[in-house]
Amino acid sequence: MTNRSPSAWQNGSWRITKLDKPWTPKKLEGPKEKKVAVVGAGPAGLTAALRLAQRGYPVTVFERLNLAGGMMAVGIPEYRLPRAILNKEIENIKRAGVEIKFNQELGKDFTVDGLLNKSGSKGGFSAVVLAIGAHKSRRLGIPGEDLPGVYHGTQFLKDVAMGKKPDMKGKSVAVVGGGAVAIDAARTALRLGAKKVHVIYRRTREEMPAWKGEIHAAFQEGVQFHFLTNPVGVLGPEHVTGVECHLAKLGEFDASGRRRPIPIEETEFEALNSFSMPTSSSPPLARLRRLNVLPTEALRSHSVGRAPSPWEPIWQRARKGSLRQVIWH
Ligand SMILES: Cc1cc2nc3c(=O)[nH]c(=O)nc-3n(C[C@H](O)[C@H](O)[C@H](O)COP(=O)(O)OP(=O)(O)OC[C@H]3O[C@@H](n4cnc5c(N)ncnc54)[C@H](O)[C@@H]3O)c2cc1C
């Protein structure tokens, strides 16, 4: 449904002219009797619903939020994906015969069994497609992570998208991570008026998973990058006042195919800031289990627990307050 390239909008490859005119996707097969329920109105759910509707199935999408689009609507910032374009595409999908029911949460308002029941107000479906997404902020597991002023990246972007913008005017912001969420969070913080935005990443620029064009744009906008730098503690005590970091070097290759950052001794320093946003995300296994849905093999591989981290001694020292600190201004 969407072009994967984040800069597609900027370089004009979005087909805006086509989207400008209301458009009804073609019916490919005749009407069918069996009804299908899709849970989640993100790109996966909407695409599944569209394809099913084109093949003649009556489709109902159940979405827990009051808007459709999933992470395209509440994750990817508006400056990268204008909502007018997104909403037009969603309208096109609805015209194909897809019905979307909002404020309907699986596990709270209905169950998969209920959908598959022959009777009942939400029953009568022959199949259910689960497309509830796989974004969940992963905790860093460092001291001070729960202090007021620490946001998790996807939640921060969701809050901003839904109009709950934190006041960042004139503040320094540290963003932890090197993926798309980190860069989106950093550039969004700038747009909210932050005085300085620091991206703290434990590997080098080359290893950053974020799109190169986005990293380049962030550099150009004045985001300050700190590579080979690992946060070991968030400073307080009542509200975040800084982040303690440790310099790293790259060691052996790890399971992700990238060289593992390992700590350099005696090079700790502190980054002065007012907000801090860890941006790693992982599939919501606990949520899937709660909903009684078995994770796929790909998801299951995330459940094997973490290998002992070479950072653990540093975290322990941070917990004991014994790190030497250097301050950024
Ligand atoms: C900040 C950010 C930037 C990104 N940038 C890009 C990019 O530039 N290009 C790109 O291709 N990809 C990008 N991605 C990734 C992309 O957004 C995801 O791959 C995509 O949204 C996944 O689609 P999905 O439908 O599987 O899940 P989601 O988009 O997460 O949608 C899941 C939907 O299910 C709903 N839901 C969840 N639980 C329930 C429940 N219990 N009951 C009912 N409904 C439920 C959610 O509210 C949501 O609407 C980005 C992601 C993020 C977070």
The ligand as an ORCA input file, in Angstrom:
! r2SCAN-3c Opt
* xyz 0 1
  C       8.436      5.796     13.901
  C       8.299      4.786     12.776
  C       8.734      5.127     11.512
  C       8.609      4.211     10.470
  N       9.002      4.591      9.207
  C       8.748      3.760      8.165
  C       9.003      4.161      6.819
  O       9.472      5.269      6.558
  N       8.743      3.274      5.798
  C       8.227      2.032      6.070
  O       7.981      1.283      5.138
  N       7.970      1.624      7.344
  C       8.206      2.458      8.391
  N       7.922      2.067      9.664
  C       7.434      0.704      9.886
  C       5.949      0.616      9.543
  O       5.242      1.664     10.152
  C       5.460     -0.730     10.030
  O       6.236     -1.733      9.393
  C       4.011     -0.921      9.679
  O       3.216      0.107     10.228
  C       3.545     -2.269     10.208
  O       2.211     -2.423      9.815
  P       1.198     -3.318     10.616
  O      -0.141     -3.134      9.995
  O       1.747     -4.688     10.730
  O       1.199     -2.746     12.121
  P       0.774     -1.328     12.698
  O       1.057     -0.226     11.759
  O       1.364     -1.269     14.067
  O      -0.808     -1.432     12.818
  C      -1.416     -2.293     13.746
  C      -2.834     -1.793     14.004
  O      -3.488     -2.715     14.876
  C      -4.163     -2.002     15.900
  N      -4.252     -2.871     17.080
  C      -3.254     -3.261     17.898
  N      -3.717     -4.060     18.858
  C      -5.061     -4.190     18.643
  C      -6.101     -4.896     19.314
  N      -5.866     -5.637     20.395
  N      -7.361     -4.805     18.829
  C      -7.618     -4.056     17.696
  N      -6.668     -3.364     17.035
  C      -5.399     -3.435     17.494
  C      -3.274     -0.784     16.140
  O      -3.981      0.277     16.792
  C      -2.865     -0.439     14.713
  O      -3.780      0.414     14.081
  C       8.047      2.938     10.728
  C       7.625      2.595     12.012
  C       7.734      3.514     13.034
  C       7.252      3.140     14.436
*
